[in-house]
Amino acid sequence: MISRLNPRYLWFSILVLGFGPMIVSARTYEIHPATMAEDEEFERVANALKPGDELVLHGGVYSQTGRRAVTAQGTPELPIVIRAALGEAPLLTRPVDDHDRYNNTEFIDCAYLVIRGLRFQGGSSGVRFIRGHHVTFEGCEIFETENNALTMNSGDCQAFVIRSNHLHHTGLSTRGATEGEGMYIGSHDGKWRTTDSLIEGNYIHHTRSTSEGGNDGIEIKYGSHGNIIRNNVIHDTNLGRQYPGIFVYGGGPGTNLVEGNVIWRAGEGIQVISDATVRNNIIFECSATGITATPHAAVPQVRNTTIVHNTIWNTPIGVRLAWSNAINMVFANNAIFCPTGTAIQMDALGNAVLRNNYVHGRLAGIAVDDCQCFEGGTPALAWGDATRHDFWPRPGSPLLGKADGTFAPPFDFNTSKRGSPFDVGAYEVEGQSQNPGWIIQPGFKR
């Protein structure tokens, strides 16, 4: 199919120092699927885009046998946009017998680029960002990959926005050991780091792995920092292997924020090592732990970690803490109910601050002392219906008004404002008998 140049032009007036105003035209290109070829039209047009240009892909299948690599560099004033046509769902894929040979699509050294509404099926990795900054990747789908879905481990990435994407059914390769992370952010040795980025509102599920590399939902590697991971829905990161829904290493000069996520049927719900705030998350029915906070060989010093106002239900171990040599650690106002398991396993505490955690289930290395830990009563007294994943505190719940306000964040899981007296766990009730927010279910958090 031919590439269609939309005759509409957008005109911008730019003041160039010493030269007065200069008129720059920004063009909109529209393309339709072509027959399969080594040199695909999408790739050629995308690589020719100039600052301010827009590339619109119409519905259909864009299949390519060779490497598909795009470099697009806009400016702060004139970003480049690559998007789906309104109401259409273009699919970028590869022949089935070629899935392991190449990644589906690579974006290399991109800047001030917006990618919106595209679907990526297959490839070794689905989408790989190789270096780049100020890139927005939103409303896309990545699925049925041979390895992981989205990677940012081949160079430094800064100021990315990864929002409202659907990542699922990864790690399908049967030709050898495979990893199937939903997102692999940063490199394992910390050489390449992702910083100051937002990973928000994504839906990630059914990730598969047959190797030690794992099938985490979102993995933020050693040294990556200044990132926000919030309001993601993650489940079934347990196919083949069982790895965390979210794994944050830390070890960089700044911290990462993990908040408002809901995770179920993972190995660990959240694994955190260092340099993070983990708050307002809901975790249930994981096979190992709700939250694991222990040292790791990749991170030399455990420090600066705050875990507050999380709700955990029905895991073998609700929380496992090992903080003997850790610095500046807080664990407070969490609701941890594991009726047939261990609510808290305290391997070591060190100088950490523990306050007002409400528990149901066995304890190891710690006891109910009405300071660090309180008895939370039964799930039926605490919540609407835990078996239906309704963790809204019911009237008269032991969790109401029992949090230590020193550690309360400004908002709760629903992004509703918290007010004194503060409630334990992810929700702040403020006198409402029923949850006014999103109901936990498969799909995007609304």
C-alpha positions in Angstrom: 0.0 0.0 0.0 1.2 3.5 -0.7 1.9 6.0 2.1 -0.6 8.8 2.1 0.6 12.3 2.9 -2.3 14.1 4.5 -2.5 17.5 2.8 -3.1 19.3 6.1 -0.2 21.3 7.5 0.4 22.6 11.0 2.3 25.8 11.0 4.6 26.9 13.9 6.4 30.2 14.3 9.7 29.8 16.1 11.8 32.7 17.2 15.4 32.0 16.3 18.0 34.1 18.1 19.4 36.8 15.8 17.3 35.7 12.8 13.7 36.6 13.7 10.8 34.3 13.2 11.1 31.2 11.1 8.1 29.2 9.8 8.4 25.4 10.2 5.8 23.0 8.8 4.8 19.9 10.6 3.1 17.2 8.5 0.7 14.4 9.2 1.3 11.1 7.4 -1.2 8.3 7.1 -0.3 4.8 6.2 -2.1 1.5 5.7 -0.8 -2.1 5.9 1.5 -3.3 3.1 2.4 -6.8 2.0 5.1 -8.4 4.1 8.6 -7.1 3.2 12.1 -6.7 4.6 11.8 -2.9 4.2 8.4 -2.0 5.7 6.7 1.2 5.0 6.0 1.9 8.7 9.7 1.8 9.6 10.7 4.0 6.6 8.1 6.7 7.3 8.7 6.6 11.1 12.5 7.2 10.6 11.9 10.1 8.3 9.7 12.1 10.8 10.8 15.6 11.8 9.9 17.6 14.9 6.2 18.2 15.0 5.3 15.5 12.5 2.6 12.9 13.2 2.3 9.4 11.8 -1.1 7.8 11.8 -1.4 4.0 11.3 -4.7 2.7 10.0 -6.1 -0.6 11.1 -4.8 -3.9 9.8 -1.6 -6.1 10.1 1.9 -4.6 9.6 4.2 -7.6 9.3 7.9 -7.5 8.8 10.6 -10.1 8.4 13.7 -8.1 9.2 14.7 -5.9 12.1 12.2 -3.1 12.8 14.0 -0.1 14.3 12.9 3.5 14.7 14.7 6.6 15.7 12.4 9.6 16.1 13.6 12.8 17.8 11.2 15.7 18.4 11.8 18.7 20.5 10.0 20.0 23.7 8.0 22.4 21.6 7.5 20.1 18.6 7.2 16.4 19.8 6.7 13.7 17.2 3.5 11.5 17.5 3.1 8.0 16.2 -0.4 6.8 16.8 -3.3 4.6 15.7 -6.1 6.2 13.6 -9.1 7.0 15.7 -11.3 4.0 16.4 -8.8 1.6 14.7 -6.3 -0.9 16.1 -3.2 -1.4 13.9 -1.2 -4.5 14.7 2.6 -4.7 14.3 3.8 -8.3 14.2 6.1 -10.9 12.6 5.7 -14.2 10.8 5.3 -17.0 13.4 8.5 -18.7 12.4 10.4 -15.5 12.9 9.3 -14.5 16.4 12.5 -15.5 18.2 14.9 -13.9 15.7 14.1 -10.2 16.3 12.4 -8.0 18.8 9.0 -6.8 17.5 10.0 -3.1 17.5 13.0 -1.2 18.8 13.0 2.5 19.5 16.5 3.8 19.5 17.7 7.2 20.9 14.2 8.6 20.7 13.3 11.9 22.3 10.1 13.9 22.7 8.2 11.1 21.1 4.6 10.0 21.8 3.5 6.4 20.8 -0.2 5.8 21.3 -2.7 3.1 20.6 -0.6 0.6 18.7 -0.6 -3.2 19.2 2.6 -5.3 19.2 2.2 -9.0 18.8 5.2 -11.4 19.0 8.9 -10.8 18.7 11.6 -11.9 21.1 10.9 -8.8 23.2 7.8 -6.9 22.2 9.0 -3.3 22.5 12.6 -2.4 23.3 13.7 1.1 24.1 17.4 1.6 23.5 18.4 4.8 25.3 16.1 7.8 25.0 14.4 10.5 27.0 11.0 12.2 27.2 9.1 9.4 25.5 5.4 8.7 26.2 4.2 5.1 25.5 0.5 4.9 26.2 -2.7 3.0 25.4 -0.7 0.3 23.6 -0.9 -3.5 23.8 2.1 -5.9 23.8 1.3 -9.6 23.8 2.3 -13.2 22.8 6.0 -12.4 23.0 8.7 -15.1 23.0 10.5 -13.3 25.9 9.6 -10.2 27.8 7.0 -7.5 26.7 8.7 -4.1 27.3 12.4 -3.6 28.0 14.5 -0.5 28.9 17.8 -2.3 29.6 20.1 -1.2 26.8 21.1 2.3 27.7 20.0 5.1 30.0 16.4 6.2 29.8 15.1 9.3 31.4 11.6 11.0 31.8 9.5 8.2 30.2 5.8 8.0 30.7 4.5 4.4 30.3 0.8 4.6 30.9 -2.4 2.6 30.3 -0.8 -0.2 28.4 -2.0 -3.8 28.3 0.9 -6.3 28.5 0.1 -10.0 28.6 1.0 -13.6 27.7 4.8 -13.3 27.6 7.6 -15.8 27.6 6.1 -18.2 25.1 9.3 -19.4 23.5 9.8 -23.2 23.6 13.2 -23.2 21.9 15.1 -22.7 25.2 15.0 -21.0 28.5 13.0 -17.8 28.4 12.1 -14.8 30.6 8.8 -13.2 30.4 8.8 -9.9 32.4 6.0 -7.5 31.7 8.5 -4.6 32.0 12.3 -5.0 32.5 13.5 -1.5 33.5 17.3 -0.8 33.8 20.1 -3.3 33.6 20.9 -6.0 36.2 24.4 -4.7 36.9 23.2 -1.1 37.2 25.2 0.1 34.3 22.1 1.4 32.5 19.5 3.2 34.6 16.0 4.5 34.1 15.3 7.6 36.1 12.5 10.1 36.7 9.9 8.1 34.9 6.2 7.3 35.4 4.8 3.8 35.1 1.1 4.2 35.7 -2.2 2.5 35.1 -1.0 -0.5 33.2 -2.6 -3.9 33.1 -0.1 -6.8 33.2 -1.0 -10.5 33.4 -0.1 -14.0 32.5 3.7 -13.7 32.3 5.7 -16.9 31.8 9.3 -17.8 32.4 11.3 -21.0 32.3 14.6 -19.4 33.5 16.2 -17.7 36.5 15.5 -14.5 34.8 12.0 -14.6 36.0 8.6 -13.3 34.9 8.1 -10.3 37.1 5.2 -8.0 36.2 7.4 -4.8 36.6 11.1 -5.1 37.5 13.0 -1.9 38.3 16.7 -2.9 38.4 19.6 -1.8 40.6 20.4 1.9 40.5 17.3 3.1 38.7 15.7 5.8 40.7 13.2 8.7 40.9 10.5 6.5 39.3 6.8 6.3 40.2 5.1 2.9 39.8 1.4 3.5 40.6 -2.1 2.3 39.9 -1.1 -0.8 38.0 -3.1 -4.0 38.0 -0.9 -7.1 37.9 -1.9 -10.8 38.2 -0.7 -14.3 37.3 3.0 -13.6 37.1 3.4 -17.3 38.0 3.4 -19.3 34.8 6.3 -21.7 34.6 8.1 -19.8 37.4 6.7 -17.6 40.2 8.2 -14.1 40.4 7.1 -10.8 42.0 4.3 -8.7 40.7 6.6 -5.7 41.3 10.3 -5.9 42.1 12.2 -2.7 43.0 15.9 -3.0 43.7 17.0 0.5 44.7 20.6 1.3 45.3 20.6 4.6 43.4 21.0 8.2 44.6 17.2 8.6 44.8 14.1 6.6 45.8 11.3 4.9 43.9 7.6 5.3 44.8 5.4 2.2 44.5 1.7 3.0 45.3 -1.9 2.2 44.6 -1.1 -1.1 42.8 -3.2 -4.2 43.1 -1.5 -7.6 42.7 -2.7 -11.2 43.0 -1.4 -14.7 42.0 2.2 -13.7 41.9 5.2 -15.3 43.7 5.9 -12.3 45.9 3.4 -9.5 45.5 6.0 -6.8 46.0 9.7 -7.4 46.6 11.6 -4.3 47.7 15.3 -4.1 48.7 16.3 -0.5 49.2 15.5 3.2 48.6 11.7 3.0 48.1 8.4 4.0 49.5 5.7 1.3 49.2 2.3 2.5 50.2 -1.5 2.0 49.5 -1.0 -1.3 47.7 -3.5 -4.2 47.8 -2.0 -7.7 47.5 -3.7 -11.1 47.9 -3.5 -14.8 47.0 0.2 -14.8 46.2 2.1 -18.1 46.5 5.1 -16.9 48.5 4.7 -13.5 50.3 2.7 -10.4 50.1 5.7 -8.2 50.6 9.3 -9.3 50.8 11.8 -6.7 52.1 15.2 -8.4 52.5 18.8 -7.9 51.3 19.9 -9.0 47.9 23.3 -9.7 46.4 22.8 -7.0 43.8 22.3 -4.2 46.3 25.2 -3.4 48.7 23.2 -1.4 51.3 19.6 -1.7 52.5 18.4 1.8 53.4 15.7 4.4 53.1 12.6 2.2 52.8 9.1 3.0 54.0 6.3 0.4 53.8 3.0 1.9 55.0 -0.7 1.5 54.6 -0.7 -1.7 52.5 -3.5 -4.3 52.6 -2.4 -8.0 52.4 -4.7 -11.0 52.4 -4.3 -14.8 52.2 -0.6 -15.5 51.4 1.6 -18.1 53.1 3.7 -15.3 54.5 2.1 -11.8 54.6 5.4 -9.9 55.1 8.9 -11.0 55.5 11.4 -8.4 56.9 15.2 -8.9 57.3 16.6 -5.5 58.3 19.4 -6.3 60.7 21.9 -3.8 59.1 19.4 -1.5 57.4 19.3 2.2 57.8 16.2 4.5 57.9 13.5 1.9 57.6 9.8 2.2 58.5 7.0 -0.4 58.6 3.7 1.0 59.8 -0.1 1.0 59.5 -0.3 -2.1 57.3 -3.2 -4.6 57.5 -1.9 -8.1 57.1 -4.4 -11.0 57.3 -3.2 -14.5 56.6 -5.7 -16.9 58.4 -3.8 -20.1 57.5 -0.3 -18.6 57.3 2.2 -16.3 58.9 1.2 -12.6 58.9 4.8 -11.3 59.7 8.0 -13.2 59.6 10.6 -11.0 61.2 14.1 -12.4 60.4 15.8 -9.3 61.8 14.7 -5.8 62.8 17.7 -3.7 63.5 16.9 -0.1 64.2 13.7 0.0 62.0 10.6 1.7 63.2 7.5 -0.5 63.4 4.1 1.0 64.4 0.4 0.1 64.4 0.4 -2.9 62.1 -2.8 -4.9 62.4 -2.4 -8.6 61.9 -4.4 -11.9 61.7 -2.4 -15.1 61.6 0.8 -16.5 63.1 3.8 -14.3 63.9 7.5 -15.3 63.7 10.2 -13.3 65.4 7.7 -10.6 66.6 4.7 -10.6 68.8 1.5 -8.6 69.3 2.6 -5.8 71.7 0.0 -3.1 71.0 2.7 -0.9 69.7 4.5 -2.5 66.7 1.7 -5.0 66.1 -2.0 -5.2 67.1 -4.5 -8.0 66.8 -6.6 -7.2 63.8 -9.5 -9.6 64.5 -11.1 -11.8 61.8 -11.3 -10.8 58.2 -15.1 -10.9 58.5 -14.9 -8.1 61.1 -12.3 -6.1 59.3 -13.5 -6.0 55.7 -16.6 -6.2 53.5 -15.8 -9.6 52.0 -12.2 -10.6 51.6 -13.2 -13.8 49.7 -14.6 -11.5 47.0 -11.7 -9.1 47.3 -13.7 -6.4 48.9 -11.2 -4.9 51.4 -13.2 -1.9 52.2 -13.3 -1.7 56.1 -16.8 -2.4 57.3 -18.5 -0.3 60.0 -16.9 -1.1 63.4 -13.8 -2.6 61.7 -10.7 -2.8 64.0 -8.8 -0.9 61.3 -10.8 2.3 61.5 -9.0 5.3 63.1 -6.1 3.1 64.4 -3.2 4.2 62.2 -0.3 6.3 63.5 -0.8 9.6 61.7 2.9 10.3 61.7 3.3 7.8 58.8 0.0 8.4 56.9 0.4 9.5 53.3 -1.9 12.3 52.0 -4.1 10.0 49.8 -5.3 6.4 49.8 -5.7 3.6 47.2 -8.6 5.4 45.6 -6.6 8.7 45.6 -9.0 10.0 48.2 -7.7 12.4 50.8 -6.8 10.8 54.1 -7.9 12.6 57.3 -7.5 12.2 61.0 -8.1 9.8 62.7 -6.4 7.7 60.0 -7.4 4.2 59.0 -5.0 1.2 58.8 -4.5 -0.4 55.4 -4.9 0.9 51.8 -8.3 2.6 52.2 -9.4 5.6 54.1 -13.1 5.2 54.9 -14.1 8.8 56.0 -17.5 7.5 57.2 -18.5 5.8 54.0 -20.0 2.3 54.5 -19.2 1.2 50.9 -16.3 1.6 48.6 -17.0 4.6 46.3 -14.0 3.8 44.1 -12.9 1.2 41.6 -13.8 -2.4 42.4 -10.9 -4.9 42.2 -11.2 -7.1 39.1 -9.2 -8.0 36.1 -8.6 -5.1 33.8 -7.4 -1.5 34.2 -7.8 0.3 37.4 -10.4 3.1 36.8 
